[in-house]
Amino acid sequence: MVDVGSCNSCNLEVLALANPFYDTTRLGVFFTNSPRHADVLLVVGVPTAEMREPLLRAFEAIPGPKAVVAAGVCPISGGVFAGNPGVLGPVGDILPVDVFIPGCPPTPVNLIDGLLRAAGRSRSEEDA
C-alpha cells in the first residue's frame, strides 16, 4: 500500500483487514513491506506532486504481472482536494489502474472485494 496524501481514514479501513473479523490472510491477501514482494499496489489518498516519484518507483519495483488498485474517492477523482495546487488529479493519470474501489472511506468488505478482483478472483467464488 502506498499513501500518496490521505486523511488516513482509508488507512484505518485497510488496517481493519488484518483484524480477526476480516482476516484477509485466510484469503491469501498479505501486506508486505517491499514492493519487490508484491503483486498488487494499493493506492490511497490524493496524488500530490511530492508523491508522484515515490509512487512510480514503487510501481516499477513490483515484478510483473502486477495490478494497481485505487481505494477511495481521493485516488479515483481527487475527492474534496480536487483542483487544489499540488494535487495531480486521479491516480489513473499517473499509473494504469486495474480496479477502482469507491467510498470515503471504502469499507473493509469493499476493499476485500477489490483486492480479490485485482487477483482475478471474486468474493462469490470464495463463497462457493
Kinemage of the C-alpha trace (Angstrom):
@kinemage 1
@onewidth
@group {chain A} dominant
@subgroup {mainchain}
@vectorlist {calphas} color= white
{ca met a 1} P 0.000 0.000 0.000
{ca val a 2} L 1.180 3.491 -0.844
{ca asp a 3} L -0.421 6.508 0.791
{ca val a 4} L 0.089 9.405 -1.615
{ca gly a 5} L -1.606 12.003 0.585
{ca ser a 6} L -4.638 10.840 2.532
{ca cys a 7} L -6.585 11.954 5.582
{ca asn a 8} L -5.864 8.451 6.995
{ca ser a 9} L -9.468 7.218 7.018
{ca cys a 10} L -8.713 4.786 4.165
{ca asn a 11} L -5.612 3.649 6.050
{ca leu a 12} L -7.749 2.736 9.066
{ca glu a 13} L -10.083 0.654 6.899
{ca val a 14} L -7.109 -1.119 5.296
{ca leu a 15} L -5.695 -1.841 8.770
{ca ala a 16} L -9.015 -3.475 9.680
{ca leu a 17} L -8.333 -6.127 7.026
{ca ala a 18} L -5.759 -7.697 9.344
{ca asn a 19} L -8.037 -7.947 12.374
{ca pro a 20} L -9.597 -11.304 13.344
{ca phe a 21} L -13.011 -10.359 11.941
{ca tyr a 22} L -11.873 -9.770 8.336
{ca asp a 23} L -8.606 -11.787 8.477
{ca thr a 24} L -7.601 -11.384 4.831
{ca thr a 25} L -4.705 -13.798 5.274
{ca arg a 26} L -7.268 -16.622 5.068
{ca leu a 27} L -7.975 -15.370 1.528
{ca gly a 28} L -4.308 -15.220 0.575
{ca val a 29} L -4.021 -11.442 0.959
{ca phe a 30} L -0.821 -10.409 2.710
{ca phe a 31} L 0.674 -6.934 3.082
{ca thr a 32} L 4.409 -6.698 2.500
{ca asn a 33} L 6.952 -4.011 3.344
{ca ser a 34} L 8.672 -4.225 -0.030
{ca pro a 35} L 7.097 -3.680 -3.442
{ca arg a 36} L 9.542 -6.281 -4.764
{ca his a 37} L 7.491 -8.920 -2.935
{ca ala a 38} L 4.078 -7.599 -4.013
{ca asp a 39} L 1.620 -8.472 -6.766
{ca val a 40} L -0.777 -5.578 -6.196
{ca leu a 41} L -0.179 -1.901 -5.480
{ca leu a 42} L -2.953 -0.492 -3.301
{ca val a 43} L -3.067 3.314 -3.596
{ca val a 44} L -4.880 5.506 -1.051
{ca gly a 45} L -5.015 9.283 -0.847
{ca val a 46} L -4.940 12.072 -3.394
{ca pro a 47} L -1.849 12.027 -5.621
{ca thr a 48} L 0.350 15.028 -4.867
{ca ala a 49} L 3.317 16.352 -6.786
{ca glu a 50} L 5.668 15.317 -3.969
{ca met a 51} L 4.459 11.707 -4.022
{ca arg a 52} L 4.492 11.184 -7.804
{ca glu a 53} L 8.078 9.901 -7.937
{ca pro a 54} L 7.821 7.549 -4.901
{ca leu a 55} L 4.573 6.136 -6.343
{ca leu a 56} L 6.197 5.492 -9.723
{ca arg a 57} L 9.249 3.896 -8.064
{ca ala a 58} L 7.025 1.569 -6.016
{ca phe a 59} L 5.063 0.608 -9.154
{ca glu a 60} L 8.225 -0.073 -11.152
{ca ala a 61} L 9.678 -2.219 -8.327
{ca ile a 62} L 6.718 -4.634 -8.390
{ca pro a 63} L 7.516 -7.622 -10.598
{ca gly a 64} L 5.035 -8.475 -13.324
{ca pro a 65} L 2.330 -9.405 -13.682
{ca lys a 66} L 1.063 -6.694 -11.372
{ca ala a 67} L -2.142 -4.803 -10.681
{ca val a 68} L -2.969 -1.359 -9.314
{ca val a 69} L -5.966 -0.790 -7.041
{ca ala a 70} L -7.202 2.753 -6.323
{ca ala a 71} L -9.013 2.680 -2.969
{ca gly a 72} L -11.241 5.582 -2.033
{ca val a 73} L -12.581 8.677 -3.720
{ca cys a 74} L -9.288 10.593 -3.476
{ca pro a 75} L -7.158 8.432 -5.795
{ca ile a 76} L -10.125 7.961 -8.123
{ca ser a 77} L -11.109 11.613 -8.598
{ca gly a 78} L -9.207 13.780 -6.131
{ca gly a 79} L -12.129 13.860 -3.707
{ca val a 80} L -12.558 17.093 -1.763
{ca phe a 81} L -8.967 18.019 -2.677
{ca ala a 82} L -9.577 18.082 -6.453
{ca gly a 83} L -8.427 21.302 -8.065
{ca asn a 84} L -6.092 22.321 -5.260
{ca pro a 85} L -2.488 23.316 -6.053
{ca gly a 86} L -0.122 20.393 -5.737
{ca val a 87} L -2.832 17.818 -6.478
{ca leu a 88} L -2.039 15.974 -9.674
{ca gly a 89} L -5.512 14.565 -10.184
{ca pro a 90} L -6.603 10.946 -10.326
{ca val a 91} L -4.011 8.209 -9.855
{ca gly a 92} L -5.152 6.889 -13.244
{ca asp a 93} L -3.355 9.858 -14.823
{ca ile a 94} L -0.092 8.559 -13.343
{ca leu a 95} L -0.452 4.750 -13.376
{ca pro a 96} L -2.682 2.243 -15.158
{ca val a 97} L -5.399 1.359 -12.627
{ca asp a 98} L -6.952 -2.118 -12.797
{ca val a 99} L -9.546 -1.852 -10.022
{ca phe a 100} L -11.343 1.167 -8.562
{ca ile a 101} L -12.866 0.874 -5.080
{ca pro a 102} L -15.157 3.844 -4.406
{ca gly a 103} L -16.019 5.165 -0.975
{ca cys a 104} L -14.949 7.773 1.513
{ca pro a 105} L -13.603 5.650 3.015
{ca pro a 106} L -14.299 2.323 1.323
{ca thr a 107} L -15.498 -0.374 3.707
{ca pro a 108} L -13.277 -3.338 4.542
{ca val a 109} L -15.686 -5.611 2.646
{ca asn a 110} L -15.353 -3.428 -0.462
{ca leu a 111} L -11.570 -3.425 -0.058
{ca ile a 112} L -11.542 -7.224 0.127
{ca asp a 113} L -13.733 -7.425 -2.963
{ca gly a 114} L -11.459 -5.068 -4.902
{ca leu a 115} L -8.280 -6.868 -3.872
{ca leu a 116} L -9.765 -10.220 -4.860
{ca arg a 117} L -10.871 -8.780 -8.220
{ca ala a 118} L -7.329 -7.484 -8.769
{ca ala a 119} L -6.083 -11.018 -8.115
{ca gly a 120} L -8.556 -12.408 -10.667
{ca arg a 121} L -10.930 -13.760 -8.046
{ca ser a 122} L -14.249 -12.605 -6.632
{ca arg a 123} L -15.994 -12.965 -3.311
{ca ser a 124} L -18.753 -15.030 -4.931
{ca glu a 125} L -16.136 -17.617 -5.948
{ca glu a 126} L -14.927 -17.741 -2.336
{ca asp a 127} L -18.452 -18.490 -1.133
{ca ala a 128} L -18.874 -21.451 -3.499
